[in-house]
Amino acid sequence: MFRDSLPITAERFVSPTGKVYSLKDQPRFTESLGKDLLILDVETRPLHGNGQILNGRPLNLDDATFDTMSRLDHYMYARTHGYDYKLVKACEVDLKGSYTKVPAMQKLLRDYKFVVFLDGDTLFPYPHIPFEWLMNLWGITNETLIAMPEDVNEAWSYDSRGGLILNSGFIVVQQSARTHELLDAWATCPQETRYHGCAKYKDDWPKEQYTFSNWVRYDFNRSEEVIAIPCTHAMGYPGATHGGDICHGELMTHYTTAKGETSAAVQRSIMQYIIREVHRQFHHEYDEVVLDEVEG
């Protein structure tokens, strides 16, 4: 669909609004990771209802739920760039709800070099940008274990040490023994064998988001191990006003407080390329379909 994909080694990306994103260093990633990279969705709730993704009946766009549209966005992105894709129907045995993403990532990372998890309200606004280019932009190195975006700047967005929380709606993990150690520490945090006070967040919001930022990241703090992706790049959405009105999901959109806008955003994301291709085809047939003004 997106035959004009951005080259992985491109020096810069210019958004439709004219904003320029430039690589600061020589790109680490120069070739596609292909099936070594997994795009991951995780869900514990039923997904077979009307307009939901596991319902096999023909999908009516007007009935499609926001999370159906976002997961189709994730699936399309993976297929476009040759990555693997999985939707995990997680079992709530010990950990509940959103916390199940952590053991799911831990299990699946055994088979991949990278696992990229996205919440059901997180999208790829520019599906022609390969994920390798984004990782080059964000400075993910061989030493990186995990990358997550900085949360919006609100009073509740800080941990007990005063550090800005990293948002767990978008997570990149890289295969290594130390990454598995990190994920194990994160998954078992509520057991309080390692982190006192963590049990409270087994069920209480913001669950795994807070346990990572308040405890786990401080134990895995070697240089480049935890990458904080700029909030402006991967949090918020167009028109968002929270967090100082600066995080508008410029490269990854996260519709945290506007989930109802997700479906329309997916449609816009796809349509921008379809219209471009139709316009290209129009000009390819220009001499056949455009007539110079003729006298009546």
Secondary structure by P-SEA (a helix, b strand, c coil): cccccccccccccccccbbbbbbcccccccccccccccbbbbbccccccccccccccccccccccaaaaaaaaaaaaaaaabbbbbbccccccccccccaaaaaaaaacccccbbbbbccccccccccccaaaaaaaacccccccbbbbbcccccccccccccbbbbccbbbbbbcaaaaaaaaaaaaccccccccccccccccccaaaaaaaacccccccccccccccccccccccccccccccccccccbbbccccccaaaaaaaaaaaaaaaaaaaaaaaaaccccccccccc
